[in-house]
Amino acid sequence: MNDKEAKLAVQVQPNARRNQLLGQKDGVLQIRIAAPPTEGKANRELAKYLGGILGIAKSRVVIQKGARAKRKLIIVKELDQDRMTEIIDKAAREETGEA
């Protein structure tokens, strides 16, 4: 992994009413995604949603492990680990009303 690449463990709940960050639990980011888990729709929506939060193209959000599971390991290109964590934490606080 180079310094412009970050790893992110996520647990996805598909078929939600809307896309939403729920915060971290045991080091895993909890995310609700409005798309169904069929034909890769939830994965595509996850990449688009995370890309939007992080300010990068959805193509820079790559599912390394767990493409067919609720728990996934995401590689985020173009951001270092510290910056990605800072952006995700701020967005999660805003979503949950803690900011």
Phi and psi restraints in degrees (range 20) as a CNS / XPLOR table:
assign (resid 1 and name C) (resid 2 and name N)
       (resid 2 and name CA) (resid 2 and name C) 1.0 -86.8 20.0 2
assign (resid 2 and name N) (resid 2 and name CA)
       (resid 2 and name C) (resid 3 and name N) 1.0 178.0 20.0 2
assign (resid 2 and name C) (resid 3 and name N)
       (resid 3 and name CA) (resid 3 and name C) 1.0 -76.7 20.0 2
assign (resid 3 and name N) (resid 3 and name CA)
       (resid 3 and name C) (resid 4 and name N) 1.0 -6.9 20.0 2
assign (resid 3 and name C) (resid 4 and name N)
       (resid 4 and name CA) (resid 4 and name C) 1.0 -108.3 20.0 2
assign (resid 4 and name N) (resid 4 and name CA)
       (resid 4 and name C) (resid 5 and name N) 1.0 41.5 20.0 2
assign (resid 4 and name C) (resid 5 and name N)
       (resid 5 and name CA) (resid 5 and name C) 1.0 -147.6 20.0 2
assign (resid 5 and name N) (resid 5 and name CA)
       (resid 5 and name C) (resid 6 and name N) 1.0 136.0 20.0 2
assign (resid 5 and name C) (resid 6 and name N)
       (resid 6 and name CA) (resid 6 and name C) 1.0 -128.6 20.0 2
assign (resid 6 and name N) (resid 6 and name CA)
       (resid 6 and name C) (resid 7 and name N) 1.0 153.9 20.0 2
assign (resid 6 and name C) (resid 7 and name N)
       (resid 7 and name CA) (resid 7 and name C) 1.0 -108.9 20.0 2
assign (resid 7 and name N) (resid 7 and name CA)
       (resid 7 and name C) (resid 8 and name N) 1.0 144.0 20.0 2
assign (resid 7 and name C) (resid 8 and name N)
       (resid 8 and name CA) (resid 8 and name C) 1.0 -142.5 20.0 2
assign (resid 8 and name N) (resid 8 and name CA)
       (resid 8 and name C) (resid 9 and name N) 1.0 121.7 20.0 2
assign (resid 8 and name C) (resid 9 and name N)
       (resid 9 and name CA) (resid 9 and name C) 1.0 -90.0 20.0 2
assign (resid 9 and name N) (resid 9 and name CA)
       (resid 9 and name C) (resid 10 and name N) 1.0 128.6 20.0 2
assign (resid 9 and name C) (resid 10 and name N)
       (resid 10 and name CA) (resid 10 and name C) 1.0 -131.6 20.0 2
assign (resid 10 and name N) (resid 10 and name CA)
       (resid 10 and name C) (resid 11 and name N) 1.0 153.0 20.0 2
assign (resid 10 and name C) (resid 11 and name N)
       (resid 11 and name CA) (resid 11 and name C) 1.0 -122.2 20.0 2
assign (resid 11 and name N) (resid 11 and name CA)
       (resid 11 and name C) (resid 12 and name N) 1.0 123.5 20.0 2
assign (resid 11 and name C) (resid 12 and name N)
       (resid 12 and name CA) (resid 12 and name C) 1.0 -105.5 20.0 2
assign (resid 12 and name N) (resid 12 and name CA)
       (resid 12 and name C) (resid 13 and name N) 1.0 135.0 20.0 2
assign (resid 12 and name C) (resid 13 and name N)
       (resid 13 and name CA) (resid 13 and name C) 1.0 -111.1 20.0 2
assign (resid 13 and name N) (resid 13 and name CA)
       (resid 13 and name C) (resid 14 and name N) 1.0 102.2 20.0 2
assign (resid 13 and name C) (resid 14 and name N)
       (resid 14 and name CA) (resid 14 and name C) 1.0 -77.0 20.0 2
assign (resid 14 and name N) (resid 14 and name CA)
       (resid 14 and name C) (resid 15 and name N) 1.0 173.8 20.0 2
assign (resid 14 and name C) (resid 15 and name N)
       (resid 15 and name CA) (resid 15 and name C) 1.0 61.8 20.0 2
assign (resid 15 and name N) (resid 15 and name CA)
       (resid 15 and name C) (resid 16 and name N) 1.0 28.3 20.0 2
assign (resid 15 and name C) (resid 16 and name N)
       (resid 16 and name CA) (resid 16 and name C) 1.0 -79.2 20.0 2
assign (resid 16 and name N) (resid 16 and name CA)
       (resid 16 and name C) (resid 17 and name N) 1.0 166.2 20.0 2
assign (resid 16 and name C) (resid 17 and name N)
       (resid 17 and name CA) (resid 17 and name C) 1.0 -66.2 20.0 2
assign (resid 17 and name N) (resid 17 and name CA)
       (resid 17 and name C) (resid 18 and name N) 1.0 -34.4 20.0 2
assign (resid 17 and name C) (resid 18 and name N)
       (resid 18 and name CA) (resid 18 and name C) 1.0 -154.0 20.0 2
assign (resid 18 and name N) (resid 18 and name CA)
       (resid 18 and name C) (resid 19 and name N) 1.0 163.4 20.0 2
assign (resid 18 and name C) (resid 19 and name N)
       (resid 19 and name CA) (resid 19 and name C) 1.0 -71.6 20.0 2
assign (resid 19 and name N) (resid 19 and name CA)
       (resid 19 and name C) (resid 20 and name N) 1.0 135.2 20.0 2
assign (resid 19 and name C) (resid 20 and name N)
       (resid 20 and name CA) (resid 20 and name C) 1.0 -159.1 20.0 2
assign (resid 20 and name N) (resid 20 and name CA)
       (resid 20 and name C) (resid 21 and name N) 1.0 135.8 20.0 2
assign (resid 20 and name C) (resid 21 and name N)
       (resid 21 and name CA) (resid 21 and name C) 1.0 -84.2 20.0 2
assign (resid 21 and name N) (resid 21 and name CA)
       (resid 21 and name C) (resid 22 and name N) 1.0 131.9 20.0 2
assign (resid 21 and name C) (resid 22 and name N)
       (resid 22 and name CA) (resid 22 and name C) 1.0 -105.8 20.0 2
assign (resid 22 and name N) (resid 22 and name CA)
       (resid 22 and name C) (resid 23 and name N) 1.0 -6.7 20.0 2
assign (resid 22 and name C) (resid 23 and name N)
       (resid 23 and name CA) (resid 23 and name C) 1.0 102.3 20.0 2
assign (resid 23 and name N) (resid 23 and name CA)
       (resid 23 and name C) (resid 24 and name N) 1.0 -177.9 20.0 2
assign (resid 23 and name C) (resid 24 and name N)
       (resid 24 and name CA) (resid 24 and name C) 1.0 -92.6 20.0 2
assign (resid 24 and name N) (resid 24 and name CA)
       (resid 24 and name C) (resid 25 and name N) 1.0 143.3 20.0 2
assign (resid 24 and name C) (resid 25 and name N)
       (resid 25 and name CA) (resid 25 and name C) 1.0 -140.5 20.0 2
assign (resid 25 and name N) (resid 25 and name CA)
       (resid 25 and name C) (resid 26 and name N) 1.0 117.2 20.0 2
assign (resid 25 and name C) (resid 26 and name N)
       (resid 26 and name CA) (resid 26 and name C) 1.0 54.0 20.0 2
assign (resid 26 and name N) (resid 26 and name CA)
       (resid 26 and name C) (resid 27 and name N) 1.0 40.4 20.0 2
assign (resid 26 and name C) (resid 27 and name N)
       (resid 27 and name CA) (resid 27 and name C) 1.0 77.7 20.0 2
assign (resid 27 and name N) (resid 27 and name CA)
       (resid 27 and name C) (resid 28 and name N) 1.0 8.9 20.0 2
assign (resid 27 and name C) (resid 28 and name N)
       (resid 28 and name CA) (resid 28 and name C) 1.0 -119.1 20.0 2
assign (resid 28 and name N) (resid 28 and name CA)
       (resid 28 and name C) (resid 29 and name N) 1.0 125.8 20.0 2
assign (resid 28 and name C) (resid 29 and name N)
       (resid 29 and name CA) (resid 29 and name C) 1.0 -74.5 20.0 2
assign (resid 29 and name N) (resid 29 and name CA)
       (resid 29 and name C) (resid 30 and name N) 1.0 126.4 20.0 2
assign (resid 29 and name C) (resid 30 and name N)
       (resid 30 and name CA) (resid 30 and name C) 1.0 -93.9 20.0 2
assign (resid 30 and name N) (resid 30 and name CA)
       (resid 30 and name C) (resid 31 and name N) 1.0 127.2 20.0 2
assign (resid 30 and name C) (resid 31 and name N)
       (resid 31 and name CA) (resid 31 and name C) 1.0 -134.8 20.0 2
assign (resid 31 and name N) (resid 31 and name CA)
       (resid 31 and name C) (resid 32 and name N) 1.0 136.0 20.0 2
assign (resid 31 and name C) (resid 32 and name N)
       (resid 32 and name CA) (resid 32 and name C) 1.0 -99.2 20.0 2
assign (resid 32 and name N) (resid 32 and name CA)
       (resid 32 and name C) (resid 33 and name N) 1.0 136.1 20.0 2
assign (resid 32 and name C) (resid 33 and name N)
       (resid 33 and name CA) (resid 33 and name C) 1.0 -125.0 20.0 2
assign (resid 33 and name N) (resid 33 and name CA)
       (resid 33 and name C) (resid 34 and name N) 1.0 134.6 20.0 2
assign (resid 33 and name C) (resid 34 and name N)
       (resid 34 and name CA) (resid 34 and name C) 1.0 -76.4 20.0 2
assign (resid 34 and name N) (resid 34 and name CA)
       (resid 34 and name C) (resid 35 and name N) 1.0 -13.5 20.0 2
assign (resid 34 and name C) (resid 35 and name N)
       (resid 35 and name CA) (resid 35 and name C) 1.0 -85.7 20.0 2
assign (resid 35 and name N) (resid 35 and name CA)
       (resid 35 and name C) (resid 36 and name N) 1.0 154.8 20.0 2
assign (resid 35 and name C) (resid 36 and name N)
       (resid 36 and name CA) (resid 36 and name C) 1.0 -77.1 20.0 2
assign (resid 36 and name N) (resid 36 and name CA)
       (resid 36 and name C) (resid 37 and name N) 1.0 158.4 20.0 2
assign (resid 36 and name C) (resid 37 and name N)
       (resid 37 and name CA) (resid 37 and name C) 1.0 -85.7 20.0 2
assign (resid 37 and name N) (resid 37 and name CA)
       (resid 37 and name C) (resid 38 and name N) 1.0 33.4 20.0 2
assign (resid 37 and name C) (resid 38 and name N)
       (resid 38 and name CA) (resid 38 and name C) 1.0 -112.3 20.0 2
assign (resid 38 and name N) (resid 38 and name CA)
       (resid 38 and name C) (resid 39 and name N) 1.0 144.8 20.0 2
assign (resid 38 and name C) (resid 39 and name N)
       (resid 39 and name CA) (resid 39 and name C) 1.0 54.5 20.0 2
assign (resid 39 and name N) (resid 39 and name CA)
       (resid 39 and name C) (resid 40 and name N) 1.0 29.1 20.0 2
assign (resid 39 and name C) (resid 40 and name N)
       (resid 40 and name CA) (resid 40 and name C) 1.0 74.8 20.0 2
assign (resid 40 and name N) (resid 40 and name CA)
       (resid 40 and name C) (resid 41 and name N) 1.0 9.7 20.0 2
assign (resid 40 and name C) (resid 41 and name N)
       (resid 41 and name CA) (resid 41 and name C) 1.0 -62.3 20.0 2
assign (resid 41 and name N) (resid 41 and name CA)
       (resid 41 and name C) (resid 42 and name N) 1.0 -44.8 20.0 2
assign (resid 41 and name C) (resid 42 and name N)
       (resid 42 and name CA) (resid 42 and name C) 1.0 -65.3 20.0 2
assign (resid 42 and name N) (resid 42 and name CA)
       (resid 42 and name C) (resid 43 and name N) 1.0 -38.1 20.0 2
assign (resid 42 and name C) (resid 43 and name N)
       (resid 43 and name CA) (resid 43 and name C) 1.0 -65.1 20.0 2
assign (resid 43 and name N) (resid 43 and name CA)
       (resid 43 and name C) (resid 44 and name N) 1.0 -42.0 20.0 2
assign (resid 43 and name C) (resid 44 and name N)
       (resid 44 and name CA) (resid 44 and name C) 1.0 -65.0 20.0 2
assign (resid 44 and name N) (resid 44 and name CA)
       (resid 44 and name C) (resid 45 and name N) 1.0 -41.7 20.0 2
assign (resid 44 and name C) (resid 45 and name N)
       (resid 45 and name CA) (resid 45 and name C) 1.0 -67.0 20.0 2
assign (resid 45 and name N) (resid 45 and name CA)
       (resid 45 and name C) (resid 46 and name N) 1.0 -37.0 20.0 2
assign (resid 45 and name C) (resid 46 and name N)
       (resid 46 and name CA) (resid 46 and name C) 1.0 -60.9 20.0 2
assign (resid 46 and name N) (resid 46 and name CA)
       (resid 46 and name C) (resid 47 and name N) 1.0 -46.9 20.0 2
assign (resid 46 and name C) (resid 47 and name N)
       (resid 47 and name CA) (resid 47 and name C) 1.0 -62.2 20.0 2
assign (resid 47 and name N) (resid 47 and name CA)
       (resid 47 and name C) (resid 48 and name N) 1.0 -42.6 20.0 2
assign (resid 47 and name C) (resid 48 and name N)
       (resid 48 and name CA) (resid 48 and name C) 1.0 -64.3 20.0 2
assign (resid 48 and name N) (resid 48 and name CA)
       (resid 48 and name C) (resid 49 and name N) 1.0 -45.5 20.0 2
assign (resid 48 and name C) (resid 49 and name N)
       (resid 49 and name CA) (resid 49 and name C) 1.0 -63.6 20.0 2
assign (resid 49 and name N) (resid 49 and name CA)
       (resid 49 and name C) (resid 50 and name N) 1.0 -49.6 20.0 2
assign (resid 49 and name C) (resid 50 and name N)
       (resid 50 and name CA) (resid 50 and name C) 1.0 -65.0 20.0 2
assign (resid 50 and name N) (resid 50 and name CA)
       (resid 50 and name C) (resid 51 and name N) 1.0 -39.7 20.0 2
assign (resid 50 and name C) (resid 51 and name N)
       (resid 51 and name CA) (resid 51 and name C) 1.0 -58.9 20.0 2
assign (resid 51 and name N) (resid 51 and name CA)
       (resid 51 and name C) (resid 52 and name N) 1.0 -42.0 20.0 2
assign (resid 51 and name C) (resid 52 and name N)
       (resid 52 and name CA) (resid 52 and name C) 1.0 -64.1 20.0 2
assign (resid 52 and name N) (resid 52 and name CA)
       (resid 52 and name C) (resid 53 and name N) 1.0 -42.8 20.0 2
assign (resid 52 and name C) (resid 53 and name N)
       (resid 53 and name CA) (resid 53 and name C) 1.0 -63.9 20.0 2
assign (resid 53 and name N) (resid 53 and name CA)
       (resid 53 and name C) (resid 54 and name N) 1.0 -42.5 20.0 2
assign (resid 53 and name C) (resid 54 and name N)
       (resid 54 and name CA) (resid 54 and name C) 1.0 -84.9 20.0 2
assign (resid 54 and name N) (resid 54 and name CA)
       (resid 54 and name C) (resid 55 and name N) 1.0 -9.6 20.0 2
assign (resid 54 and name C) (resid 55 and name N)
       (resid 55 and name CA) (resid 55 and name C) 1.0 74.3 20.0 2
assign (resid 55 and name N) (resid 55 and name CA)
       (resid 55 and name C) (resid 56 and name N) 1.0 31.7 20.0 2
assign (resid 55 and name C) (resid 56 and name N)
       (resid 56 and name CA) (resid 56 and name C) 1.0 -129.8 20.0 2
assign (resid 56 and name N) (resid 56 and name CA)
       (resid 56 and name C) (resid 57 and name N) 1.0 167.0 20.0 2
assign (resid 56 and name C) (resid 57 and name N)
       (resid 57 and name CA) (resid 57 and name C) 1.0 -67.8 20.0 2
assign (resid 57 and name N) (resid 57 and name CA)
       (resid 57 and name C) (resid 58 and name N) 1.0 145.9 20.0 2
assign (resid 57 and name C) (resid 58 and name N)
       (resid 58 and name CA) (resid 58 and name C) 1.0 -61.9 20.0 2
assign (resid 58 and name N) (resid 58 and name CA)
       (resid 58 and name C) (resid 59 and name N) 1.0 -23.8 20.0 2
assign (resid 58 and name C) (resid 59 and name N)
       (resid 59 and name CA) (resid 59 and name C) 1.0 -68.9 20.0 2
assign (resid 59 and name N) (resid 59 and name CA)
       (resid 59 and name C) (resid 60 and name N) 1.0 -15.0 20.0 2
assign (resid 59 and name C) (resid 60 and name N)
       (resid 60 and name CA) (resid 60 and name C) 1.0 -87.8 20.0 2
assign (resid 60 and name N) (resid 60 and name CA)
       (resid 60 and name C) (resid 61 and name N) 1.0 -2.9 20.0 2
assign (resid 60 and name C) (resid 61 and name N)
       (resid 61 and name CA) (resid 61 and name C) 1.0 -104.4 20.0 2
assign (resid 61 and name N) (resid 61 and name CA)
       (resid 61 and name C) (resid 62 and name N) 1.0 109.5 20.0 2
assign (resid 61 and name C) (resid 62 and name N)
       (resid 62 and name CA) (resid 62 and name C) 1.0 -118.2 20.0 2
assign (resid 62 and name N) (resid 62 and name CA)
       (resid 62 and name C) (resid 63 and name N) 1.0 128.0 20.0 2
assign (resid 62 and name C) (resid 63 and name N)
       (resid 63 and name CA) (resid 63 and name C) 1.0 -81.9 20.0 2
assign (resid 63 and name N) (resid 63 and name CA)
       (resid 63 and name C) (resid 64 and name N) 1.0 110.4 20.0 2
assign (resid 63 and name C) (resid 64 and name N)
       (resid 64 and name CA) (resid 64 and name C) 1.0 -83.1 20.0 2
assign (resid 64 and name N) (resid 64 and name CA)
       (resid 64 and name C) (resid 65 and name N) 1.0 -40.9 20.0 2
assign (resid 64 and name C) (resid 65 and name N)
       (resid 65 and name CA) (resid 65 and name C) 1.0 -138.3 20.0 2
assign (resid 65 and name N) (resid 65 and name CA)
       (resid 65 and name C) (resid 66 and name N) 1.0 146.7 20.0 2
assign (resid 65 and name C) (resid 66 and name N)
       (resid 66 and name CA) (resid 66 and name C) 1.0 88.1 20.0 2
assign (resid 66 and name N) (resid 66 and name CA)
       (resid 66 and name C) (resid 67 and name N) 1.0 26.6 20.0 2
assign (resid 66 and name C) (resid 67 and name N)
       (resid 67 and name CA) (resid 67 and name C) 1.0 -56.4 20.0 2
assign (resid 67 and name N) (resid 67 and name CA)
       (resid 67 and name C) (resid 68 and name N) 1.0 -29.1 20.0 2
assign (resid 67 and name C) (resid 68 and name N)
       (resid 68 and name CA) (resid 68 and name C) 1.0 -109.9 20.0 2
assign (resid 68 and name N) (resid 68 and name CA)
       (resid 68 and name C) (resid 69 and name N) 1.0 16.2 20.0 2
assign (resid 68 and name C) (resid 69 and name N)
       (resid 69 and name CA) (resid 69 and name C) 1.0 -122.1 20.0 2
assign (resid 69 and name N) (resid 69 and name CA)
       (resid 69 and name C) (resid 70 and name N) 1.0 165.0 20.0 2
assign (resid 69 and name C) (resid 70 and name N)
       (resid 70 and name CA) (resid 70 and name C) 1.0 -72.9 20.0 2
assign (resid 70 and name N) (resid 70 and name CA)
       (resid 70 and name C) (resid 71 and name N) 1.0 -35.1 20.0 2
assign (resid 70 and name C) (resid 71 and name N)
       (resid 71 and name CA) (resid 71 and name C) 1.0 -89.4 20.0 2
assign (resid 71 and name N) (resid 71 and name CA)
       (resid 71 and name C) (resid 72 and name N) 1.0 130.4 20.0 2
assign (resid 71 and name C) (resid 72 and name N)
       (resid 72 and name CA) (resid 72 and name C) 1.0 -135.1 20.0 2
assign (resid 72 and name N) (resid 72 and name CA)
       (resid 72 and name C) (resid 73 and name N) 1.0 152.7 20.0 2
assign (resid 72 and name C) (resid 73 and name N)
       (resid 73 and name CA) (resid 73 and name C) 1.0 -110.1 20.0 2
assign (resid 73 and name N) (resid 73 and name CA)
       (resid 73 and name C) (resid 74 and name N) 1.0 119.1 20.0 2
assign (resid 73 and name C) (resid 74 and name N)
       (resid 74 and name CA) (resid 74 and name C) 1.0 -105.6 20.0 2
assign (resid 74 and name N) (resid 74 and name CA)
       (resid 74 and name C) (resid 75 and name N) 1.0 137.8 20.0 2
assign (resid 74 and name C) (resid 75 and name N)
       (resid 75 and name CA) (resid 75 and name C) 1.0 -105.4 20.0 2
assign (resid 75 and name N) (resid 75 and name CA)
       (resid 75 and name C) (resid 76 and name N) 1.0 126.6 20.0 2
assign (resid 75 and name C) (resid 76 and name N)
       (resid 76 and name CA) (resid 76 and name C) 1.0 -109.3 20.0 2
assign (resid 76 and name N) (resid 76 and name CA)
       (resid 76 and name C) (resid 77 and name N) 1.0 114.9 20.0 2
assign (resid 76 and name C) (resid 77 and name N)
       (resid 77 and name CA) (resid 77 and name C) 1.0 -89.9 20.0 2
assign (resid 77 and name N) (resid 77 and name CA)
       (resid 77 and name C) (resid 78 and name N) 1.0 152.2 20.0 2
assign (resid 77 and name C) (resid 78 and name N)
       (resid 78 and name CA) (resid 78 and name C) 1.0 82.7 20.0 2
assign (resid 78 and name N) (resid 78 and name CA)
       (resid 78 and name C) (resid 79 and name N) 1.0 -1.4 20.0 2
assign (resid 78 and name C) (resid 79 and name N)
       (resid 79 and name CA) (resid 79 and name C) 1.0 -130.0 20.0 2
assign (resid 79 and name N) (resid 79 and name CA)
       (resid 79 and name C) (resid 80 and name N) 1.0 142.9 20.0 2
assign (resid 79 and name C) (resid 80 and name N)
       (resid 80 and name CA) (resid 80 and name C) 1.0 -84.4 20.0 2
assign (resid 80 and name N) (resid 80 and name CA)
       (resid 80 and name C) (resid 81 and name N) 1.0 165.4 20.0 2
assign (resid 80 and name C) (resid 81 and name N)
       (resid 81 and name CA) (resid 81 and name C) 1.0 -57.6 20.0 2
assign (resid 81 and name N) (resid 81 and name CA)
       (resid 81 and name C) (resid 82 and name N) 1.0 -45.9 20.0 2
assign (resid 81 and name C) (resid 82 and name N)
       (resid 82 and name CA) (resid 82 and name C) 1.0 -64.2 20.0 2
assign (resid 82 and name N) (resid 82 and name CA)
       (resid 82 and name C) (resid 83 and name N) 1.0 -44.4 20.0 2
assign (resid 82 and name C) (resid 83 and name N)
       (resid 83 and name CA) (resid 83 and name C) 1.0 -66.0 20.0 2
assign (resid 83 and name N) (resid 83 and name CA)
       (resid 83 and name C) (resid 84 and name N) 1.0 -42.4 20.0 2
assign (resid 83 and name C) (resid 84 and name N)
       (resid 84 and name CA) (resid 84 and name C) 1.0 -61.2 20.0 2
assign (resid 84 and name N) (resid 84 and name CA)
       (resid 84 and name C) (resid 85 and name N) 1.0 -45.7 20.0 2
assign (resid 84 and name C) (resid 85 and name N)
       (resid 85 and name CA) (resid 85 and name C) 1.0 -61.4 20.0 2
assign (resid 85 and name N) (resid 85 and name CA)
       (resid 85 and name C) (resid 86 and name N) 1.0 -41.7 20.0 2
assign (resid 85 and name C) (resid 86 and name N)
       (resid 86 and name CA) (resid 86 and name C) 1.0 -61.1 20.0 2
assign (resid 86 and name N) (resid 86 and name CA)
       (resid 86 and name C) (resid 87 and name N) 1.0 -46.0 20.0 2
assign (resid 86 and name C) (resid 87 and name N)
       (resid 87 and name CA) (resid 87 and name C) 1.0 -65.9 20.0 2
assign (resid 87 and name N) (resid 87 and name CA)
       (resid 87 and name C) (resid 88 and name N) 1.0 -45.7 20.0 2
assign (resid 87 and name C) (resid 88 and name N)
       (resid 88 and name CA) (resid 88 and name C) 1.0 -63.6 20.0 2
assign (resid 88 and name N) (resid 88 and name CA)
       (resid 88 and name C) (resid 89 and name N) 1.0 -44.8 20.0 2
assign (resid 88 and name C) (resid 89 and name N)
       (resid 89 and name CA) (resid 89 and name C) 1.0 -61.3 20.0 2
assign (resid 89 and name N) (resid 89 and name CA)
       (resid 89 and name C) (resid 90 and name N) 1.0 -43.2 20.0 2
assign (resid 89 and name C) (resid 90 and name N)
       (resid 90 and name CA) (resid 90 and name C) 1.0 -63.9 20.0 2
assign (resid 90 and name N) (resid 90 and name CA)
       (resid 90 and name C) (resid 91 and name N) 1.0 -45.6 20.0 2
assign (resid 90 and name C) (resid 91 and name N)
       (resid 91 and name CA) (resid 91 and name C) 1.0 -63.3 20.0 2
assign (resid 91 and name N) (resid 91 and name CA)
       (resid 91 and name C) (resid 92 and name N) 1.0 -40.6 20.0 2
assign (resid 91 and name C) (resid 92 and name N)
       (resid 92 and name CA) (resid 92 and name C) 1.0 -65.6 20.0 2
assign (resid 92 and name N) (resid 92 and name CA)
       (resid 92 and name C) (resid 93 and name N) 1.0 -40.3 20.0 2
assign (resid 92 and name C) (resid 93 and name N)
       (resid 93 and name CA) (resid 93 and name C) 1.0 -63.1 20.0 2
assign (resid 93 and name N) (resid 93 and name CA)
       (resid 93 and name C) (resid 94 and name N) 1.0 -41.5 20.0 2
assign (resid 93 and name C) (resid 94 and name N)
       (resid 94 and name CA) (resid 94 and name C) 1.0 -64.5 20.0 2
assign (resid 94 and name N) (resid 94 and name CA)
       (resid 94 and name C) (resid 95 and name N) 1.0 -42.4 20.0 2
assign (resid 94 and name C) (resid 95 and name N)
       (resid 95 and name CA) (resid 95 and name C) 1.0 -63.9 20.0 2
assign (resid 95 and name N) (resid 95 and name CA)
       (resid 95 and name C) (resid 96 and name N) 1.0 -39.1 20.0 2
assign (resid 95 and name C) (resid 96 and name N)
       (resid 96 and name CA) (resid 96 and name C) 1.0 -91.4 20.0 2
assign (resid 96 and name N) (resid 96 and name CA)
       (resid 96 and name C) (resid 97 and name N) 1.0 0.5 20.0 2
assign (resid 96 and name C) (resid 97 and name N)
       (resid 97 and name CA) (resid 97 and name C) 1.0 79.4 20.0 2
assign (resid 97 and name N) (resid 97 and name CA)
       (resid 97 and name C) (resid 98 and name N) 1.0 18.6 20.0 2
assign (resid 97 and name C) (resid 98 and name N)
       (resid 98 and name CA) (resid 98 and name C) 1.0 -90.4 20.0 2
assign (resid 98 and name N) (resid 98 and name CA)
       (resid 98 and name C) (resid 99 and name N) 1.0 -8.9 20.0 2
